[in-house]
């Protein structure tokens, strides 16, 4: 059985939560660029923090998504020259992870 002070406190708390939700800004935050997925951090060491390329590595920023996935598959399947570390790296990612990376790098303006 509730005591009156406890019941009053619970009621006041519920009203405060309801009022807060009514006045909350429901507009989504405007984003100009996708937040980097955690797995993109592995790419930053060679390709730069925002895929801008560095030390001769290709630029990934604004890379076409479909081309990214195709080239990744070529690395994975040994169809690209093994002069880089990418054939070994590419085998460690699932198709879903590659799609996440492709979406992310395609979203970054060059």
N, C-alpha and C positions, 0 to 999 in steps of 0.2 A: 504494500500500500504506500503510495507516494505521500510525502509530507507536503503541505502547501508551499513552503519556501522552495523546495526542490522542484516541484511542478511549475512554479512561477519562473524559476531560472531556466528550466528546459524550454518552456514556451517562449521566453524572451530570446533565447539562443536560436530557436527555430525561426522566429520572426526576423532576427538580424540576418541570418543566412539567406532567407527568402528575399529580403529587401536588397541585400548586396547583389544577388543574382539579377534582380530586376534592373538595377542601375549599371550593371557591368557593360563595358563596351564589347559588343558582339561582333564588331568588324574585325576580320582577320588582319594581322599585321602585314603591311605591304613589304614584299620581298623583292629585291632586285636580283638576287642570286641565291641559288640553293646553298644550304649549309653543307659543308663538306662531310661526307660520310666517313666514319672512322677508318674504313679500309683504304680510303684515298691517302691517308698519311704515309702508307708504304710507298706510294708513287712520288711523294714530295722529295725524297732524298735524291732522286735523279732528275725528275721533271719539274721541280720547283713547287713551292707551296700552293700556287694557284695554276699549276700546269703550264707555266710560261716557258718551260724548257730552260735548260742551263747546261753549260759545258758540252755542247754538241748534242744533247738529247732532244728529241722532237718536242714541239709544243703540243700540249694536249688540250689547252683552253680552246673552246669553240670547235672541238673536233666533232665531226659528224658522227652521230650515235651509231648508225648502221655500219659505217666504215670502221669505227672503233671496235665493234663486236667482231667484224670480219677479220681485221688485222690481228686482234687478240687470238682468234681461232687459228690463224696461220702460225702465230708464235707457238701456240699450244700443240699444234700438229706437226711442228718441225718444217713448215713450208717457208719460213723466213730464215735468212742467214743466221747462223748461230754465233755471230760475232758479238752479240750482246748477251746479257743475262736474261733477257725477256723470255726465251723458250722455257727456261726453268721456272721462272716466276709465274708465267701464264698457266702452267699445269696446276698450280696451287689454289686456283680460284674456281668457284662454281659458276655456272652460267648465270645464275641470279646475281651473284656478286659482280660479274662482268657487266651486266645490264645496269646495276647501280652505278658503277664507275662511268659507264658510257653516258648515262643520264647526267651525272654530275659534271663531267668535263664538257659535255655539250652545252650546259647551262652557263658556263663561265665565258664572259665576253673576252675577246682577244685584245 
